[in-house]
Amino acid sequence: MQVLKSLWIAGCASLMLIACNEDESAPIALEKPITIQATIACPEGCTAVWSEGDQFGLWSRTTHFADNNVPFTLSGNPESGQFHGKVSAAEGEVLHSLRGCYTYQANRGFDPTYLAVQIPAHQSQQGALCQLNRYGFLTARADQVDLSTGNTTLQFSTPCAIIRIQLDAAGTDAVSKRATQLTLQSSDPIVGNLVYNLEEERIEIPAAGRAVTLTLEDRPTLDQVRSFYIVAQPGELNQSTLTLSIQCEDKSTIDLSLNYSSVLTAGEVSEVSIPLAQLIASGDAEFNEFRYDLGENGTANCYIVTHADKYKFRPTMGNSSDEPKGIVRADWLWMTEEGLISNVKYGKGGITFDAGEGRGNALIAAFNEAGEIVWSWHIWLTDDPTINAHEGAAAQYVLMDRNLGATSTTPFDVNSLGLYYQWGRKDPFLGQRNTGSSTRFQEATAFSGITYPHIVNGDYAFTTTTNEMVGTTKASAIDYVTKHPMTFVTATITTNGQSWWNSAYTDYETLWGAGGKKAIYDPCPPGYRVPRTEYSFGVDITSSWDVMTEEVNESRMRYCFGYWGPAGGPVRSYYPAAGFRYQNKATHASSGTSAEGGSIGYTGAVGYYWSNMLRPKSNNVWVMELDPAGGIFHGSRRNNGHSARGGSIRCERE
């Protein structure tokens, strides 16, 4: 009975309490205009200036009410730092806990413990200081602030770290340059989108970006130590690889990489010192004068140089994106004139060289630690051969205005002959020193007196020479000719045509693409290829060929051919009878005269132009052959060409 009485009393008390609470009025939210004097705490070397229109988001908490991401806007003079907005409170309630995030974004939401923010991958710098509020984000917090007067202060600071790059270019060629942009890459994340807990002042979800670009708006000169500031994510960099590239006003660059260990602390500056002269001496940095990028529109085994300047290219295997393994240096092997190229180097900028005023051809090679050639590239110094490109047999066949390696389009000019190529190989062989005597054998010994004048780099043992076919497998044959770009490989096999490889022609038929896409051994410049078929030229000469008959010059007969394009097109292109290099020892049956493989013959009498197609089931190649008929040079025919022979190439647009 006593228990029931106690329960009844307790129940009545509860009902009375509920009734009393229902009689009390719930507090009413009152909006109150507030002025916040905002300042920024800046680490050493940093500054901050408010700008017109600046806003930050404010989270305000009282006993009864919460305001979420309310915009506060700078008003009046930016130097005043006064921001205006409104907060909510009950009657008589004056104490607020404030949390601020600069800059304001409407979608930041109600929860200050889970803010989506960003440290941008593109930053900028004006002057020699880090302008802190131009990057990333700033935060502020204050507890139990009395807003009864309608005014208060709020100090912002950066939850980010600052990397200061101290560049000392003294003693280098960079001191006269103006820097315009700096790009920093790290093996550890340093910038990007992240999630920040404003209540506990820590990162919840870190950023993932590893690269940041800093635009230097005032383009400082590098004649003194310069400081460059990058806002980054706090965290530990433990032997992180930092790659730095500084671009200058004249497009020259400073490129370096180094291992860096540091704890990047929020609100603090971590320094990276760059003593450039010392790093260049150790091989960890390079200063690269601006160079034209020859591979800007595609990579190849041949690059066209049209004027004297500084050049670079990425050392890829032909038109692939792969670089040969083991490159430690690069140098020139031969050139047709002194000073055509110089200062050949390999480094972080790829292969670089200087080109002179002359016209001609040169070969650059990349070497491994053992001194072996791992790849080579033809530098063709000539007027642009694509400006007067002409149609071949049809509109889809567009051909250069000169032979590959030629520096002239003038009939009977020896410089119009171009270079010789063994079918399927990427590297050229020198042509003849005159336009020919129309005879069968013009050199008894390969690369003797008739060969075009040239200079061989005496620092190496490589010479223009010949060797019999080597390698019984595709891998060994390709490896040999890659390592020996100056060796003309003569044929020893006669089955199904005479080749510089073994008889397994099916292993080699795609070396130049075989009618499909351009292949990595194709010798033509970017955007061009060995013609897809001999029909690219147009074999119906009765309607499209303009024949240039004999001309007497120094008692020798010179012959050449001209091409007008389909239906008498306006572009006339000259096809010289450049002859060829013999694929092996040749003997004239009636006279008994002979010449060894690799020697020149028939210059001035025969034009021998490669396609990229092997004849089916053969080591022979489909060629366009310009040859005599009845002693008058007026014919063109589809013929079989021995793949070990050295013929001409007229590159076709891809």
C-alpha positions, 0 to 999 in steps of 0.5 A: 500500500505504501508503495502504491502511494509513493508511485501516485505522488511521483506521478502527480509531481511529473504531471505538475512539472510538465504543466509548468514547462508548457506554461514557459515560453520557448526563447525567441531567436533574435538577429543581431548585426555584428562588426568583427575586426578581423586580423591575420597572424602571419608567419615570418616572411608572410603578409596578408591584406584584405581586399574589397569584397572579401568574405568569411563564413562564421559558425556561432554557438550560444546556449540556445541557438546555432548559426551555420556558415553565416557570411561576413563581408568586408565593408568600407576601407579594406585596411580597416579589416571590418566585416559585417554580418548577423548572428542569432541569440536569445534575449539577454544572451551575449556569450557566443563561441565563434568559428570562422573560415576564410574564404566564404563558400555557401556550400560549407554547411552546418558542421564546422568539424567536417569542412571541405577546403582546398590548397590550390595547385595554382598559386601566385606571388607578388613581391618577395613575401608570401601573401597568405590570404591569396592561397588555400584557407584561413581559420579563426576560433574564439570561445565565450565572446561577449557580443553585447556591444555588437563589436568583437575581434577575431584573429585568423591564422593559416592551418597550412604549412609554408614552403620557402624556396631560397634560390641562389643563382650566383655563379651561373648563367641564370643570374641575368634571367627573370623568373616567371613561373615555378613548378614543384612536384613532390613524391608525397601529397602537398596540395589539393582538396582536403577535409578539415576539422575546425573544432579540433584544428586538424586534417580529417582527410588529407589532400592527394595532389603532388604538384603545384605551380607558382606564378611570379607576377613581378618576374624577379631577376635572379641576380640575388637570392630570391625567396619563393613561397608555396602554401602546402599541406602540413605533414611529414616529408621523409626523403621525399623527392622534390622536382623543381622547374623554374621557367624564365622570361626568355623560356630558359629553365632551371631544372633540378631534383633533390631528396628532402626531409622535413616536418611541414608544420601548420602556420610555420615556414619550412625552408628549401635551399637551392645553391644552384651552382653547387647543384649544377656541379654535382649533376643534381641541377641544370640551367637550360637556355631556351631551346626549340622542342623538335618533338613538340608535334611528335617524336621520330628518328629524324628532325628537321632544323630550318634555322640556326638556334638552340634545339632539344628533343626527347630521346625516344625510339622513333615515334614511340613514347619509349626511351632507350634504356641506359642513356648516360650521354649523347654526342654527334657521330658525323656531319656533312659540314663543320659546325652544323651542330655543336654542344650536343648534351644529354640531361634532364631536358633530353638531348640538346644541341646548337645548330649553325647556319649551314645546310646539311645532315648530321647524326646524333647518338645516345650512349650507355655506360659501356660506350655502346650506341643505344639509339641514334637520330638524324638531324636534317638541316634544310629549308622546310621541305613540307611547304611545297609538298605535292600530291602523288597518284591521288589526293591522299598521297602528299609527298615532300618537295625533296628527297630525305636528306636533300638540301636543294630542289634545284635540278642537277644540284648535287645537294638535291640527291639526298641520302641513302637508306637500307630498307627497314633501317632508320639511319641514313648513309651518305650520298654522292659528291656529284650528280653522277656520270650515269655509269654502273660503278662509280666507287670500287670501294664503299665510302671512298672518293665519290661519297659526299664529304663529311666529318666523323667525330674523332672521339669515337672509333665509329667510321662509315664502313661496311660489314657482311650480314650479321645476326641469325635472329631478328633480335640480333640483327636489329641489335647490331644495326642499332648499335652500328648506325654507320655500318652498311650491312651487305647481303650474303643471302640470295634466297627470295632477295638479298637482305641485310638480315637472315632469310626469315623475311616475315620477321622484318616486314613491318620495320617501316610499317608495311602499309599500316601505321608508322613504325619505330624504325621509320626514318622520316620526320614527325608527321611523315612516313616512308610511302605506303606503296610505290603507287604513292608517287603515281606510276602512270608517267605518260600523263603525270611525269614531265621528263627532263632529258639529258644535259651536258655538263663537263662532258658528262651526261646528267639525268633527272626527272620532274613531277607535275602532280595529277592533272597538271597540278601547279606544284612541280617537284623534282625527282633526281636520279640519285642512284643507289648503294649496291647491296653486295659485290657486283660484277659487270659480266661483259667488262669484268669491272666490279664494285664491293657492297656499299659502293655507289652506282648509277647516280645520274642514271637511275632513281630508286625510291623505297616504299615501306612494303616488302614484296609478299614472301620475299626479302625484296621491296616494292620500289618506284624505279626511274630508269632508262629505256633505249638510252633515254631516261623517260620511264618509271616502273614498279620493281623489286628492290633488294632490301640490303640496297641503299635507296632514296626516300621521298617522305609521305604525309601520314 
